[in-house]
Amino acid sequence: MSPMEPTKVGKCILKYLRIGPRKARLVCNTIIRKPANEALFSLKYMNKKAARFVYQGLKSAIANATVLKLDPA
């Protein structure tokens, strides 16, 4: 793959959540740069409302990555 070729990524956009972006960002920043399985584990036992939404979004992004035949880790 050449450096100019865009890389494929599996992503998920969560819309219409009843939670503030600052509170959701607090949870998202804790799982940045973690492997997917470790991030799911930490989100499952985190005591924040936003963790449930981020958990669902991460599971959806992993499913999208497997459909696109990308590495879900």
Backbone bond lengths (Angstrom), bond angles and torsions (degrees), N, CA, C in turn:
res aa  C-N    CA-C-N  psi(-1)  N-CA   C-N-CA  omega(-1)  CA-C   N-CA-C  phi
1 M - - - 1.443 - - 1.524 108.07 -
2 S 1.299 115.94 131.14 1.456 120.18 -179.46 1.527 110.49 -80.05
3 P 1.333 117.59 157.24 1.462 119.46 -179.27 1.525 113.54 -65.41
4 M 1.321 117.44 -22.49 1.459 120.47 -178.42 1.528 112.53 -84.76
5 E 1.346 116.99 -14.51 1.450 120.77 -178.11 1.536 109.57 -77.61
6 P 1.331 118.02 129.59 1.469 119.04 -179.44 1.522 110.51 -69.52
7 T 1.310 116.06 143.30 1.457 120.85 178.90 1.519 109.49 -89.20
8 K 1.316 115.61 145.66 1.455 120.59 177.42 1.514 109.21 -82.68
9 V 1.298 115.64 138.67 1.453 121.03 176.52 1.525 108.62 -134.32
10 G 1.323 115.27 143.83 1.450 120.07 172.57 1.517 107.32 -90.00
11 K 1.313 117.41 127.19 1.455 118.65 -179.04 1.517 110.04 -139.83
12 C 1.292 113.78 164.58 1.453 122.08 -178.46 1.521 107.63 -141.55
13 I 1.304 117.12 136.25 1.466 121.67 178.18 1.521 107.73 -114.02
14 L 1.311 115.54 123.05 1.460 120.85 178.00 1.517 108.69 -93.82
15 K 1.324 116.39 125.42 1.457 120.74 -178.43 1.520 110.24 -119.27
16 Y 1.309 115.05 156.60 1.463 124.21 171.88 1.531 112.64 59.58
17 L 1.318 116.48 41.18 1.456 120.27 177.18 1.516 109.63 -85.39
18 R 1.309 115.62 142.77 1.458 120.50 178.46 1.523 109.39 -93.73
19 I 1.324 114.72 61.77 1.456 120.95 178.20 1.517 107.63 -154.56
20 G 1.302 115.93 148.29 1.459 120.05 -177.86 1.523 112.26 -72.16
21 P 1.330 117.22 149.12 1.452 120.20 -179.32 1.525 113.29 -65.01
22 R 1.307 117.07 -30.26 1.470 119.33 179.57 1.528 110.54 -68.27
23 K 1.318 116.62 -39.10 1.456 120.37 178.83 1.528 111.10 -69.45
24 A 1.330 116.96 -38.38 1.463 120.07 178.09 1.526 110.44 -69.35
25 R 1.324 117.04 -37.83 1.465 120.69 179.74 1.521 111.50 -65.09
26 L 1.338 117.01 -32.94 1.453 121.82 177.34 1.531 110.82 -59.90
27 V 1.325 116.20 -41.37 1.460 120.89 178.42 1.527 110.51 -73.29
28 C 1.322 117.32 -42.11 1.467 120.80 -178.15 1.521 111.95 -63.30
29 N 1.310 116.97 -36.02 1.462 119.77 -179.19 1.524 112.46 -68.25
30 T 1.324 118.16 -21.59 1.462 119.67 179.25 1.526 112.41 -76.43
31 I 1.345 117.62 -21.47 1.465 119.11 -177.07 1.525 113.23 -107.59
32 I 1.316 117.33 1.96 1.461 119.68 178.90 1.521 109.46 -64.02
33 R 1.311 116.21 137.60 1.463 125.12 178.27 1.529 113.60 69.33
34 K 1.323 117.82 19.65 1.457 121.55 174.02 1.516 108.45 -103.59
35 P 1.313 117.78 150.74 1.474 119.76 172.47 1.532 109.87 -62.35
36 A 1.318 115.89 156.31 1.468 120.73 -173.55 1.522 112.03 -60.33
37 N 1.323 117.93 -43.90 1.469 119.99 -177.88 1.523 111.27 -65.67
38 E 1.319 117.03 -40.66 1.465 120.65 178.94 1.525 110.80 -67.03
39 A 1.334 116.98 -37.69 1.465 121.00 178.50 1.526 110.85 -66.31
40 L 1.333 116.91 -41.91 1.461 119.79 177.91 1.523 111.00 -62.31
41 F 1.328 116.65 -41.36 1.461 120.61 -179.70 1.527 110.89 -63.75
42 S 1.330 116.73 -44.35 1.457 118.83 -178.47 1.533 111.86 -69.73
43 L 1.336 117.15 -33.14 1.463 119.97 177.66 1.525 111.86 -70.21
44 K 1.327 115.97 -35.34 1.459 119.85 -177.21 1.530 111.58 -62.44
45 Y 1.338 116.90 -34.06 1.457 120.06 -176.43 1.524 113.14 -107.90
46 M 1.320 117.44 13.92 1.456 120.61 177.31 1.528 108.85 -82.97
47 N 1.303 116.46 139.72 1.457 121.40 -175.14 1.535 110.61 -96.39
48 K 1.320 116.54 58.48 1.464 122.71 177.85 1.522 108.60 -135.16
49 K 1.326 115.91 146.84 1.461 120.03 178.56 1.527 111.03 -65.77
50 A 1.318 116.26 -38.02 1.461 120.36 -178.07 1.523 111.72 -66.84
51 A 1.316 117.70 -22.29 1.461 120.99 -178.26 1.527 110.89 -63.19
52 R 1.323 117.07 -34.66 1.470 119.71 178.22 1.523 111.16 -63.73
53 F 1.338 116.57 -43.40 1.454 120.30 -178.96 1.526 111.22 -67.93
54 V 1.322 116.40 -42.21 1.461 120.23 -179.55 1.524 109.95 -67.59
55 Y 1.325 117.25 -35.95 1.467 121.94 177.08 1.527 110.28 -60.30
56 Q 1.334 116.55 -47.05 1.464 120.71 179.35 1.531 111.14 -63.77
57 G 1.325 116.08 -40.57 1.460 119.99 179.32 1.512 112.20 -66.80
58 L 1.320 117.38 -39.33 1.458 120.88 178.97 1.518 111.15 -67.07
59 K 1.331 116.96 -40.63 1.463 119.48 176.46 1.527 110.89 -62.11
60 S 1.317 116.81 -38.64 1.457 120.85 178.06 1.523 111.22 -66.82
61 A 1.327 117.43 -39.95 1.467 120.87 178.63 1.523 110.84 -65.84
62 I 1.324 117.02 -36.99 1.469 120.17 177.24 1.519 110.09 -66.13
63 A 1.335 117.39 -41.12 1.463 121.05 177.38 1.520 110.84 -64.00
64 N 1.332 117.48 -40.29 1.466 120.67 177.65 1.528 110.85 -63.98
65 A 1.319 116.97 -37.47 1.461 120.44 -179.82 1.523 110.93 -68.04
66 T 1.328 117.47 -36.44 1.465 118.99 179.10 1.521 111.16 -71.21
67 V 1.321 117.58 -33.32 1.466 120.47 177.36 1.536 109.91 -66.79
68 L 1.335 116.61 -39.17 1.462 121.14 178.24 1.514 112.69 -79.91
69 K 1.338 117.04 1.25 1.458 124.23 179.83 1.530 111.47 60.87
70 L 1.332 114.99 42.99 1.460 121.36 175.04 1.522 108.09 -101.55
71 D 1.302 117.16 167.70 1.448 121.31 176.50 1.524 108.49 -76.08
72 P 1.340 119.94 114.18 1.457 120.57 -175.70 1.524 113.68 -73.85
73 A 1.311 118.12 -11.46 1.464 120.08 179.76 1.485 108.48 -76.44
